[in-house]
């Protein structure tokens, strides 16, 4: 897949395109990617995915801190590439771009710069100033330039339309299984292993403390999770705790992300790992003693192993 950080340098053959933020590259997005691949094949053209970065949340509401995104830019690129796209254009999202009328955007970007022949959009896609670029307006203006358009119907999972915002909401509530079904893969976090306070070793459950690679990555609801951990291409089962560890007396109750990896005893400080979430197990809570916490961890491990059908 060819990646363009400068749209003016793009050159393609009969471009069949789609445009959007594609946060999460979920089942709804995948339906669009498959469709443009089909159209490109039928019309001897190339697929072109136009995505916006940074996310509009960071541009319009920088004061809100972490926007809680499903995918970082690198993760999004990898997920899109997995669907055999020919070209990816990363369009810098700025206030100036957001204030551009949709008809000017179509003319300047889609027609003059990309040369789009066929454009496929999602069911709820809007673009341009004041979001006036509805599908109806898009079809009208694009038709003047000979661009054929198509709008995809939403993907329905458990009677709900799949959307990035909906998946964020699920993950924020700890509904990982539902989120994974809508995504089409297990939600994951990439991060670097850092040193913690070694309390896990004292309890017999050593953990790898993780610092996410990007501050704007969405962290699931505090609690205990059944997870798999990818280290140097090898997959391990484990259990993760996200929270402030209320049982352990600390000067600061800062959120930590730590994973106990089953049947693993290798030092991996400073290594990058990926944690995939499978199921939310329970809320984080304060125990009366470290011994009570240890007993709960032993129970947690048994329950997590049941998730992976290991008895």
SVG drawing of the C-alpha trace seen along z (x, -y; Angstrom):
<svg xmlns="http://www.w3.org/2000/svg" viewBox="-32 -28 47 56">
<polyline fill="none" stroke="black" stroke-width="0.4" points="0.0,0.0 1.4,-3.4 1.1,-6.1 0.8,-9.8 1.3,-12.5 1.0,-15.1 -2.1,-14.8 -0.6,-16.9 1.8,-14.1 -0.8,-11.5 -1.1,-9.9 -3.5,-7.0 -5.4,-5.1 -9.2,-5.4 -9.2,-6.1 -12.1,-4.4 -12.1,-6.2 -13.6,-6.6 -13.0,-9.2 -13.4,-9.3 -11.7,-9.2 -11.8,-5.4 -11.2,-5.3 -11.0,-1.6 -11.4,-0.3 -14.5,1.6 -16.9,3.8 -18.7,0.9 -15.4,-0.5 -14.4,2.9 -17.6,3.2 -16.7,-0.1 -13.1,1.1 -14.3,4.3 -16.7,2.4 -14.1,0.1 -11.8,3.0 -14.6,4.7 -15.3,1.6 -11.7,0.9 -11.2,4.5 -14.3,4.2 -13.2,0.9 -9.4,1.5 -8.7,-1.1 -7.0,-1.6 -8.4,-1.9 -7.8,-5.1 -8.5,-5.6 -8.5,-9.2 -8.3,-9.6 -8.1,-12.6 -5.4,-13.1 -5.3,-14.3 -8.8,-13.5 -11.1,-16.5 -11.6,-16.1 -7.9,-17.2 -8.3,-20.2 -11.7,-21.5 -11.3,-20.5 -7.6,-20.4 -8.5,-21.4 -10.3,-18.1 -7.0,-16.2 -7.0,-12.6 -9.7,-12.2 -9.9,-8.4 -9.4,-7.0 -9.8,-3.4 -6.7,-3.5 -3.5,-5.5 -2.4,-6.6 0.1,-3.8 -2.5,-1.2 -5.1,-2.6 -2.5,-2.4 -1.8,1.2 -5.5,2.2 -6.3,0.5 -3.3,2.1 -4.5,5.5 -7.4,5.1 -5.2,4.8 -5.8,1.2 -3.6,-0.3 -3.3,-3.9 -3.8,-5.7 -3.8,-9.5 -3.4,-11.0 -5.0,-14.4 -4.0,-16.9 -7.1,-18.0 -7.0,-21.7 -9.5,-24.4 -9.0,-25.8 -9.9,-22.4 -13.0,-22.2 -14.1,-25.6 -13.8,-24.7 -17.3,-24.4 -18.0,-20.9 -18.4,-21.8 -15.0,-23.5 -13.5,-20.4 -14.9,-18.1 -13.5,-20.3 -10.1,-21.1 -9.3,-17.8 -11.4,-14.9 -11.4,-16.2 -8.3,-18.2 -5.9,-16.4 -7.1,-12.8 -9.1,-12.5 -11.7,-10.4 -13.9,-8.4 -16.0,-6.6 -16.6,-7.6 -18.1,-5.3 -19.2,-6.7 -20.6,-5.4 -24.3,-5.7 -23.8,-8.7 -20.8,-10.5 -20.8,-14.3 -18.0,-16.6 -17.2,-20.2 -18.1,-23.4 -21.0,-22.9 -21.2,-19.3 -23.3,-20.4 -21.6,-17.7 -24.4,-15.2 -24.7,-12.3 -27.5,-14.0 -25.3,-17.1 -22.3,-15.1 -24.1,-13.1 -25.4,-16.3 -22.0,-18.1 -19.9,-15.1 -22.1,-14.2 -21.3,-17.5 -17.7,-16.3 -18.5,-12.9 -17.9,-11.2 -20.1,-8.2 -21.2,-7.9 -22.5,-5.1 -23.6,-5.1 -23.2,-1.9 -25.9,-0.7 -24.8,-0.4 -23.6,2.9 -25.9,4.1 -24.5,6.1 -26.8,7.1 -29.5,4.8 -27.2,1.8 -25.6,-0.2 -21.8,0.2 -20.0,-3.1 -16.8,-4.3 -18.6,-6.4 -20.7,-3.4 -17.7,-1.2 -15.9,-3.8 -19.0,-3.9 -18.9,-0.1 -15.2,0.0 -15.7,-2.9 -18.4,-0.7 -16.2,2.4 -18.4,4.2 -15.4,5.6 -17.0,8.6 -19.7,6.4 -17.0,4.0 -14.9,6.8 -17.9,8.1 -18.5,4.7 -14.8,4.2 -14.3,7.6 -11.2,8.1 -10.0,7.9 -9.5,4.4 -5.9,3.8 -3.3,1.5 0.3,1.2 2.7,0.0 6.1,0.2 6.8,2.3 8.0,0.0 9.1,0.7 6.5,0.7 6.7,1.1 7.3,4.9 4.2,5.6 3.0,8.3 6.1,10.3 5.5,10.3 1.9,11.6 3.1,14.3 1.6,12.6 4.3,10.6 3.0,8.0 4.3,6.1 3.3,2.4 2.5,0.8 2.8,-2.7 0.6,-3.1 2.5,-4.4 0.1,-7.3 -1.7,-9.3 -4.9,-9.6 -5.5,-5.9 -8.8,-4.8 -8.2,-2.9 -11.0,-0.6 -13.0,-0.9 -11.1,-0.2 -11.2,3.5 -9.9,6.9 -9.8,8.4 -9.0,11.6 -6.3,10.8 -3.8,12.2 -0.3,10.6 1.8,10.5 5.6,10.4 8.0,10.7 5.4,12.4 4.4,15.0 1.0,15.0 0.4,15.6 -2.7,15.7 -3.0,13.5 -5.1,11.2 -4.9,7.4 -5.8,4.9 -6.6,1.3 -7.1,-1.1 -5.5,-2.8 -4.8,0.4 -6.7,-0.8 -5.5,2.0 -1.8,1.0 -1.0,-2.2 0.6,-4.7 1.4,-8.4 -0.5,-8.9 -3.5,-7.0 -2.6,-7.2 -4.1,-4.9 -1.9,-1.9 -2.2,0.7 -0.6,4.0 -0.8,7.5 0.1,10.8 1.2,13.2 0.5,16.8 3.5,19.3 5.9,16.5 9.1,15.6 11.2,13.4 12.3,9.8 10.8,7.6 11.4,4.1 11.6,1.5 10.1,3.9 7.0,3.1 4.1,5.5 0.5,5.6 -2.4,6.5 -5.6,7.8 -8.8,7.6 -11.2,10.6 -13.5,10.1 -14.2,7.9 -14.1,10.0 -14.9,7.7 -14.6,4.2 -11.5,3.1 -12.1,3.0 -10.2,2.5 -9.4,5.5 -8.9,5.6 -5.4,7.2 -2.8,8.3 -3.6,11.9 -7.3,11.3 -6.1,9.6 -3.9,12.6 -6.8,15.0 -8.9,12.9 -6.1,13.0 -6.0,16.7 -9.8,16.8 -9.4,14.3 -6.8,16.5 -9.2,19.5 -12.0,17.5 -9.8,16.1 -8.6,19.6 -12.2,20.6 -12.6,17.8 -9.8,19.4 -11.3,22.9 -8.4,23.9 -9.3,26.0"/>
</svg>
